């Protein structure tokens, strides 16, 4: 029978590979499979790497954006329309609560308007109710010794064995303005040496401070050049005679302790009433320097209280955060002859890679 | 058939070589990312107290030792390069990166509102160069011109 016209006869060169050529077919298939697997593996690695690179770039971009946002808070802080005093009634707070663009949340906190455990004369614990805040078995003398042996400390947690956690974080700080009239002379000498590298000169400085203390004399701003000598540029304005604590933000326990201390052996007349007046005033408006000095009206040795209490904040913590990270700046107000300025002392970024909100 | 196999084999071996190069390049990129993260994380923990004059840095063979880790004057971060390996060490914890032809590390001093920065330059065996800038977390009160 003649083959039908519509039934093609396969030619030898158009036949699929099979039979004796089946081995080659399997080999070809294996090679293609191998290449495909390799390609898939490479794609997976590339994809993972690309994701890591993208994540790294996004993180860096987010950090830059948050730092810009935090610096915008700092710029607003520097433009305070009432630079003579800082209070909860300054316009900066509405800027902070409004937040920034792209869902950035701001935070601002006064770091220095509390008793500085690095700087404080421990007599403040011995002579006032501040001592009651210590953990059982802890004493002011022990605190002084601990600080002399190991301090000063950069982190408040170094004092965790001395105070309950809530008290430690609410009433105390380690970011204080170093006022030479209120700071313990041993710490002043340590800071002098750390700042100048001249240990013998720091001992001479300590002796000079003791002389002022013996003579019950306050150090004035005009005394600082003589006191610091050649090291004035390194030491001023880090060390100064500006009031340490802003009464607009100071915790009540600290305020009452400072106002009840027996300066020159005698407590302030109406110390309790002064504390009540400050607390009432700051609930409704800014406590100004004029109001404070008029209210306290200290004379003689009791003028030391106005070295503790003032109306300016020296250290601030500024936060800017979003769902992928946060930036924290610690800034310090630097007193100037015409106007004050700010400097950044800490700049920390933390990323939340999971994108958790909080 | 033989020609076809030869072509497939040539393509496969070329592909494998290319894949090797891509993998190597990926390894480098990942190493740079890891080094960047490790160095930045370690240096961000350098928190110099505001009351000291300046940061404390010691030169050591192949690198630097930077003090004030977490604000503690006796704790430090070591960044050093030796025998093709970059090492970042702090508090008994050490991270090592290999495949390097050389590395140099220095600290750029602070300037207007910015912190001191550790600048680490890595040179890989394939001639690639990467630079990592890692800023300190905290730094001293500035000296103000009177």
Interface residues (C-beta under 8 A of the other chain):
Chain A: X21 X24 X27 X28 X31 X34 X35 X38 X39 X42 X45 X46 X49 X52 X53 X56 X152 X153 X154 X155 X175 X178 X191 X194 X195 X196 X197 X232 X233 X234 X236 X237 X238 X330 X332 X334 X336 X343 X344 X345 X346 X347 X348 X349
Chain B: X1 X4 X5 X8 X9 X11 X12 X15 X16 X19 X22 X23 X26 X29 X30 X33 X36 X37 X44 X47 X49 X50 X51 X52 X53 X68 X70 X71 X72 X113 X114 X115 X135 X137 X138 X139 X140 X141 X142 X143 X144 X145 X146
